[in-house]
Amino acid sequence: MKLNRKFFAVLLAMCMMLGTVLPISAAELKAAYGEASYYDIAVTSYSRMLLFQNGVVAAADSSKQYGLIDATGKVVVPFQYAGMWALGGGMFKVSDTVDGYGGNSGIIDSTGKAVVAMGRHSIGYNNQIIEIDGEYFTTDMKPSTSDAFYGWSSDNGSDDNTPQYSFANQYDDIWEDYRGSSILHVSKDGKQGAVDTNGKVLVPLGDYEVNGMNQNGYISAYSHSSGTTQVFKNGSLVKTFDKEVATEVYYRDLAFRDGESEKVGMMDINGKVIIPANYESINGDNNGNLLTVNEGEDWSYTYGLYSYDGKVIFKDGYEQLNYLKDNKYKLYDGTHYGVTALNGTAVIPMKYVDMRLHTMDFIELYDGKNYSIVDLSNQTIVPATTERIQLFHSIPGNPLSKDLGDAMWMAASYDGYKESELPFCYKLADGSYATVYADYNTGKVTGTLANRASLPNADGIFVYQATNGLFGFGNLNGDSQPEVPDQPTPPAQNAAANPTNDSLTADGELQSPTVYKINGSNYFKIRDLAAILNGTSKQFSVGYDAALNSVTATTGEGYEKQEGDLAGAPEGGEKTAVISNDSIYIDGEKVEAEVYKIDGNNYFKLRDLGKALDFYVGWTAERGVYIETAEPYAE
């Protein structure tokens, strides 16, 4: 963690124990804490760090209204908005609804001056691009594009009808090899071929499907009509096989499909079998070996690992087999997880009932009783604790993110923070909490703080969450203890739920869910959403786990519509929505979401489910609320 000199000056000379054993060499950081009186203080979703822009940050008071404050807590823009989101460049989206949909929205700058007046606007933010009613702008409000917003690129030779290559006009279409080899695929009059970036023909146009180039320079072209494969090298035909043969950038040799069993194996250019045809598919492992795949009757898969020469590295049958780095692999045999080196040496013993990756260096283990985080040498990063280890993330109702699989990607910051650390929050033996700062580039712990805390900025300022659940500022340049109110403020248990007939479309089709508006946000039944998404790439099944008091969702599984699903606008007037004790687990992972129960049914905020299931939720005055399953979730 590279801060200023004052930061390093406050490291304690000796490690003070926080009620349990801290990681080896982890120094406790000295800090001063201000009063924890805010319902929310914004940190980035990416670095878990304070998002100061022009010296201010979005925060909410105890009434859950948002405004802008500075680092001293001075109010710069009064608390007056139901929702507020930093857009970058000192711009903030503001709304009179909690989730920013279905009401009035606008954009203000860091002084509170209106940049876009409040109205029925659609305002989104992604990839440092702001979308306003279908138009796109940079954070300094200069025109941009939808491609920049979604992170799309149209840089091949024909997508935008502007030839990138001097030979582009010779073909109907040109595209790069999606597996990453150096060839360009071309087509003309329904026939396919391949060329290099200078236009040299590597595979002449023909009635076949062209694969990528393997490591020996061979390119296969398979004809579905004749069932034969031609193999080319440097533009010349080398071999013809009377079966399906494939070349890819991660193959040294040739994959082939057995005509009778339809299984896949590997052979050399002369047809000598290297790996027998016993598999559904064979892929690369990103480490110069071959991952074999077999499919079970229940759509499950098992894996094994071979060298290019056909030597068995890991026998077939593992339910998970993932290359991490430094010749080390995560394995799951259906019962236990572990990490094993390429030479067979056990790095992390196969004895854990669950294992998750924060990054390739930080591995969370669960032995059935305690959670811990270790590095790839099995050295402790976060010591054993009875609660799930969490990344600090200040979101109302969800201050601590459990989406640990994406932790490394979240470390990239839009606010200029360039360091490579993650703030891991964990429960101590005495019931209090601490935060471990760990650098995912070096794999080392850089310090610990009492309380759940965000990453500090360059001035040593951070956000912490006190035991009362509220947020305040901390500073690494002091040594006082947190000021915590004597009585925590309990969350509201009941809320008014009003029927609404707000429209909802999914992939362009109008739907008829039962929707209630609670505290300015629309809430949906999860079964309605399952019925809407059934048959799409985002489909999921719904169940209930009585032991966990939780709704369960399994992605990829179909959903059978039930009586009462998609019944349309609710009848009757205002009803009482009660905070539900039920939680929701998606693919076995608990999702933090605000859930209300109305007439015995659980209602969820659409945007919470969109984030958890990764589909896009938008709103415009013309379309109303809409879902696009082909687009990723975006704030």
Solvent accessible surface area in square Angstrom, and as a share of the most:
residue,aa,sasa,rsa
1,M,22,0.10
2,K,154,0.65
3,L,26,0.13
4,N,54,0.28
5,R,219,0.80
6,K,131,0.55
7,F,5,0.02
8,F,108,0.45
9,A,85,0.66
10,V,22,0.13
11,L,63,0.31
12,L,39,0.19
13,A,110,0.85
14,M,157,0.70
15,C,60,0.36
16,M,111,0.50
17,M,114,0.51
18,L,25,0.13
19,G,44,0.42
20,T,36,0.21
21,V,106,0.61
22,L,10,0.05
23,P,5,0.03
24,I,138,0.70
25,S,107,0.69
26,A,2,0.02
27,A,25,0.19
28,E,18,0.08
29,L,6,0.03
30,K,76,0.32
31,A,7,0.06
32,A,26,0.20
33,Y,16,0.06
34,G,32,0.31
35,E,96,0.43
36,A,0,0.00
37,S,45,0.29
38,Y,30,0.11
39,Y,45,0.17
40,D,7,0.03
41,I,0,0.00
42,A,21,0.16
43,V,12,0.07
44,T,5,0.03
45,S,34,0.22
46,Y,65,0.25
47,S,1,0.01
48,R,1,0.00
49,M,18,0.08
50,L,3,0.01
51,L,24,0.12
52,F,47,0.19
53,Q,14,0.06
54,N,117,0.60
55,G,45,0.44
56,V,8,0.04
57,V,0,0.00
58,A,1,0.01
59,A,0,0.00
60,A,0,0.00
61,D,35,0.18
62,S,81,0.53
63,S,73,0.47
64,K,87,0.37
65,Q,60,0.27
66,Y,17,0.06
67,G,0,0.00
68,L,0,0.00
69,I,0,0.00
70,D,32,0.17
71,A,38,0.29
72,T,119,0.69
73,G,20,0.20
74,K,135,0.57
75,V,68,0.39
76,V,61,0.35
77,V,5,0.03
78,P,82,0.51
79,F,50,0.21
80,Q,96,0.43
81,Y,30,0.11
82,A,18,0.14
83,G,2,0.02
84,M,12,0.06
85,W,61,0.21
86,A,19,0.15
87,L,3,0.01
88,G,14,0.14
89,G,57,0.55
90,G,2,0.02
91,M,28,0.13
92,F,0,0.00
93,K,16,0.07
94,V,1,0.00
95,S,0,0.00
96,D,68,0.35
97,T,9,0.05
98,V,62,0.35
99,D,13,0.07
100,G,7,0.07
101,Y,28,0.11
102,G,13,0.13
103,G,10,0.10
104,N,55,0.28
105,S,1,0.01
106,G,0,0.00
107,I,0,0.00
108,I,8,0.04
109,D,31,0.16
110,S,11,0.07
111,T,100,0.58
112,G,27,0.26
113,K,142,0.60
114,A,62,0.48
115,V,57,0.33
116,V,26,0.15
117,A,70,0.55
118,M,88,0.39
119,G,17,0.16
120,R,128,0.47
121,H,43,0.19
122,S,11,0.07
123,I,11,0.06
124,G,6,0.06
125,Y,25,0.09
126,N,28,0.14
127,N,60,0.31
128,Q,93,0.41
129,I,16,0.08
130,I,0,0.00
131,E,16,0.07
132,I,18,0.09
133,D,73,0.38
134,G,49,0.47
135,E,112,0.50
136,Y,40,0.15
137,F,39,0.16
138,T,43,0.25
139,T,29,0.17
140,D,86,0.45
141,M,52,0.23
142,K,126,0.53
143,P,117,0.74
144,S,30,0.19
145,T,76,0.44
146,S,42,0.27
147,D,53,0.28
148,A,42,0.32
149,F,1,0.01
150,Y,38,0.14
151,G,54,0.52
152,W,135,0.47
153,S,84,0.54
154,S,49,0.32
155,D,89,0.46
156,N,27,0.14
157,G,3,0.03
158,S,28,0.18
159,D,90,0.47
160,D,72,0.37
161,N,136,0.70
162,T,86,0.50
163,P,81,0.51
164,Q,106,0.47
165,Y,33,0.13
166,S,114,0.74
167,F,13,0.05
168,A,9,0.07
169,N,128,0.66
170,Q,102,0.45
171,Y,34,0.13
172,D,87,0.45
173,D,52,0.27
174,I,2,0.01
175,W,81,0.28
176,E,100,0.45
177,D,10,0.05
178,Y,174,0.66
179,R,100,0.36
180,G,59,0.56
181,S,13,0.09
182,S,86,0.56
183,I,3,0.01
184,L,5,0.02
185,H,9,0.04
186,V,2,0.01
187,S,20,0.13
188,K,75,0.32
189,D,119,0.61
190,G,77,0.74
191,K,85,0.36
192,Q,51,0.23
193,G,0,0.00
194,A,0,0.00
195,V,1,0.01
196,D,37,0.19
197,T,78,0.45
198,N,130,0.67
199,G,20,0.19
200,K,109,0.46
201,V,72,0.41
202,L,13,0.06
203,V,2,0.01
204,P,58,0.36
205,L,69,0.34
206,G,11,0.11
207,D,102,0.53
208,Y,28,0.11
209,E,79,0.35
210,V,9,0.05
211,N,25,0.13
212,G,1,0.01
213,M,46,0.20
214,N,6,0.03
215,Q,96,0.43
216,N,67,0.35
217,G,17,0.16
218,Y,33,0.12
219,I,1,0.01
220,S,0,0.00
221,A,1,0.01
222,Y,31,0.12
223,S,15,0.09
224,H,131,0.59
225,S,110,0.71
226,S,72,0.46
227,G,25,0.24
228,T,44,0.25
229,T,0,0.00
230,Q,55,0.24
231,V,0,0.00
232,F,9,0.04
233,K,71,0.30
234,N,104,0.54
235,G,29,0.28
236,S,66,0.43
237,L,94,0.47
238,V,66,0.38
239,K,74,0.31
240,T,81,0.47
241,F,21,0.09
242,D,124,0.64
243,K,64,0.27
244,E,56,0.25
245,V,1,0.00
246,A,25,0.20
247,T,0,0.00
248,E,19,0.09
249,V,50,0.29
250,Y,45,0.17
251,Y,11,0.04
252,R,72,0.26
253,D,16,0.08
254,L,1,0.01
255,A,5,0.04
256,F,14,0.06
257,R,78,0.28
258,D,49,0.26
259,G,64,0.61
260,E,169,0.76
261,S,60,0.39
262,E,102,0.46
263,K,58,0.25
264,V,12,0.07
265,G,0,0.00
266,M,2,0.01
267,M,1,0.00
268,D,34,0.17
269,I,34,0.17
270,N,113,0.58
271,G,30,0.29
272,K,145,0.61
273,V,81,0.46
274,I,36,0.18
275,I,0,0.00
276,P,62,0.39
277,A,23,0.18
278,N,79,0.41
279,Y,4,0.01
280,E,68,0.31
281,S,39,0.25
282,I,3,0.02
283,N,50,0.25
284,G,18,0.18
285,D,10,0.05
286,N,146,0.75
287,N,42,0.21
288,G,43,0.41
289,N,12,0.06
290,L,2,0.01
291,L,26,0.13
292,T,1,0.01
293,V,12,0.07
294,N,40,0.21
295,E,73,0.33
296,G,34,0.33
297,E,182,0.82
298,D,107,0.55
299,W,202,0.71
300,S,53,0.34
301,Y,88,0.34
302,T,47,0.28
303,Y,50,0.19
304,G,0,0.00
305,L,0,0.00
306,Y,21,0.08
307,S,24,0.16
308,Y,38,0.14
309,D,107,0.55
310,G,20,0.19
311,K,144,0.61
312,V,82,0.47
313,I,39,0.20
314,F,14,0.06
315,K,146,0.62
316,D,70,0.37
317,G,39,0.38
318,Y,34,0.13
319,E,83,0.37
320,Q,59,0.26
321,L,8,0.04
322,N,70,0.36
323,Y,53,0.20
324,L,8,0.04
325,K,69,0.29
326,D,94,0.49
327,N,71,0.36
328,K,38,0.16
329,Y,0,0.00
330,K,21,0.09
331,L,4,0.02
332,Y,38,0.15
333,D,71,0.37
334,G,30,0.29
335,T,84,0.49
336,H,61,0.27
337,Y,21,0.08
338,G,0,0.00
339,V,0,0.00
340,T,14,0.08
341,A,15,0.11
342,L,55,0.27
343,N,129,0.66
344,G,51,0.49
345,T,77,0.45
346,A,69,0.53
347,V,29,0.16
348,I,0,0.00
349,P,55,0.35
350,M,64,0.29
351,K,116,0.49
352,Y,29,0.11
353,V,69,0.39
354,D,31,0.16
355,M,5,0.02
356,R,60,0.22
357,L,40,0.20
358,H,1,0.01
359,T,6,0.04
360,M,70,0.31
361,D,19,0.10
362,F,0,0.00
363,I,0,0.00
364,E,3,0.01
365,L,4,0.02
366,Y,55,0.21
367,D,72,0.37
368,G,43,0.41
369,K,150,0.64
370,N,39,0.20
371,Y,42,0.16
372,S,22,0.14
373,I,0,0.00
374,V,10,0.06
375,D,18,0.09
376,L,10,0.05
377,S,69,0.45
378,N,57,0.29
379,Q,99,0.44
380,T,60,0.35
381,I,6,0.03
382,V,0,0.00
383,P,13,0.08
384,A,61,0.47
385,T,6,0.04
386,T,93,0.54
387,E,61,0.27
388,R,36,0.13
389,I,0,0.00
390,Q,24,0.11
391,L,0,0.00
392,F,0,0.00
393,H,9,0.04
394,S,7,0.04
395,I,49,0.25
396,P,49,0.31
397,G,54,0.52
398,N,32,0.16
399,P,30,0.19
400,L,10,0.05
401,S,10,0.06
402,K,34,0.14
403,D,68,0.35
404,L,2,0.01
405,G,56,0.54
406,D,61,0.31
407,A,0,0.00
408,M,67,0.30
409,W,187,0.65
410,M,33,0.15
411,A,4,0.03
412,A,66,0.51
413,S,22,0.14
414,Y,65,0.25
415,D,44,0.23
416,G,47,0.45
417,Y,23,0.09
418,K,169,0.72
419,E,44,0.20
420,S,12,0.08
421,E,2,0.01
422,L,1,0.00
423,P,0,0.00
424,F,0,0.00
425,C,2,0.01
426,Y,3,0.01
427,K,58,0.25
428,L,10,0.05
429,A,91,0.70
430,D,98,0.51
431,G,35,0.33
432,S,42,0.27
433,Y,46,0.17
434,A,0,0.00
435,T,0,0.00
436,V,0,0.00
437,Y,0,0.00
438,A,0,0.00
439,D,17,0.09
440,Y,38,0.14
441,N,111,0.57
442,T,86,0.50
443,G,6,0.06
444,K,128,0.54
445,V,26,0.15
446,T,43,0.25
447,G,0,0.00
448,T,0,0.00
449,L,1,0.00
450,A,33,0.25
451,N,24,0.12
452,R,44,0.16
453,A,0,0.00
454,S,0,0.00
455,L,0,0.00
456,P,0,0.00
457,N,19,0.10
458,A,67,0.52
459,D,86,0.45
460,G,1,0.01
461,I,24,0.12
462,F,0,0.00
463,V,0,0.00
464,Y,0,0.00
465,Q,14,0.06
466,A,6,0.05
467,T,119,0.69
468,N,16,0.08
469,G,32,0.31
470,L,25,0.12
471,F,5,0.02
472,G,0,0.00
473,F,23,0.10
474,G,2,0.02
475,N,52,0.27
476,L,0,0.00
477,N,69,0.35
478,G,20,0.19
479,D,95,0.49
480,S,58,0.38
481,Q,139,0.62
482,P,36,0.22
483,E,105,0.47
484,V,59,0.34
485,P,45,0.28
486,D,134,0.69
487,Q,144,0.64
488,P,78,0.49
489,T,81,0.47
490,P,107,0.67
491,P,95,0.60
492,A,62,0.48
493,Q,98,0.43
494,N,90,0.46
495,A,17,0.13
496,A,49,0.38
497,A,0,0.00
498,N,64,0.33
499,P,42,0.26
500,T,18,0.11
501,N,129,0.66
502,D,56,0.29
503,S,49,0.32
504,L,2,0.01
505,T,21,0.12
506,A,8,0.06
507,D,65,0.34
508,G,58,0.56
509,E,117,0.52
510,L,130,0.65
511,Q,38,0.17
512,S,54,0.35
513,P,10,0.07
514,T,13,0.07
515,V,3,0.02
516,Y,6,0.02
517,K,56,0.24
518,I,0,0.00
519,N,96,0.49
520,G,22,0.22
521,S,1,0.01
522,N,12,0.06
523,Y,3,0.01
524,F,6,0.02
525,K,30,0.13
526,I,10,0.05
527,R,76,0.28
528,D,0,0.00
529,L,2,0.01
530,A,0,0.00
531,A,18,0.14
532,I,14,0.07
533,L,1,0.00
534,N,66,0.34
535,G,69,0.66
536,T,38,0.22
537,S,96,0.62
538,K,45,0.19
539,Q,37,0.16
540,F,0,0.00
541,S,24,0.15
542,V,23,0.13
543,G,25,0.24
544,Y,114,0.43
545,D,46,0.24
546,A,80,0.62
547,A,101,0.78
548,L,93,0.46
549,N,77,0.39
550,S,0,0.00
551,V,10,0.06
552,T,38,0.22
553,A,2,0.01
554,T,55,0.32
555,T,57,0.33
556,G,53,0.51
557,E,88,0.40
558,G,46,0.44
559,Y,17,0.06
560,E,149,0.67
561,K,122,0.52
562,Q,90,0.40
563,E,183,0.82
564,G,41,0.39
565,D,13,0.07
566,L,32,0.16
567,A,75,0.58
568,G,14,0.13
569,A,57,0.44
570,P,23,0.14
571,E,155,0.70
572,G,60,0.58
573,G,48,0.47
574,E,115,0.52
575,K,67,0.28
576,T,85,0.49
577,A,0,0.00
578,V,70,0.40
579,I,52,0.26
580,S,14,0.09
581,N,139,0.71
582,D,17,0.09
583,S,24,0.16
584,I,1,0.01
585,Y,47,0.18
586,I,13,0.07
587,D,83,0.43
588,G,56,0.54
589,E,42,0.19
590,K,69,0.29
591,V,31,0.18
592,E,56,0.25
593,A,26,0.20
594,E,58,0.26
595,V,10,0.06
596,Y,8,0.03
597,K,71,0.30
598,I,3,0.01
599,D,106,0.55
600,G,60,0.57
601,N,64,0.33
602,N,22,0.11
603,Y,7,0.03
604,F,1,0.00
605,K,23,0.10
606,L,7,0.04
607,R,31,0.11
608,D,41,0.21
609,L,2,0.01
610,G,0,0.00
611,K,89,0.38
612,A,38,0.30
613,L,13,0.06
614,D,63,0.33
615,F,0,0.00
616,Y,16,0.06
617,V,3,0.02
618,G,3,0.03
619,W,13,0.05
620,T,25,0.15
621,A,65,0.50
622,E,155,0.69
623,R,96,0.35
624,G,13,0.13
625,V,8,0.05
626,Y,22,0.08
627,I,0,0.00
628,E,37,0.17
629,T,10,0.06
630,A,99,0.77
631,E,35,0.16
632,P,61,0.38
633,Y,36,0.14
634,A,5,0.04
635,E,66,0.30
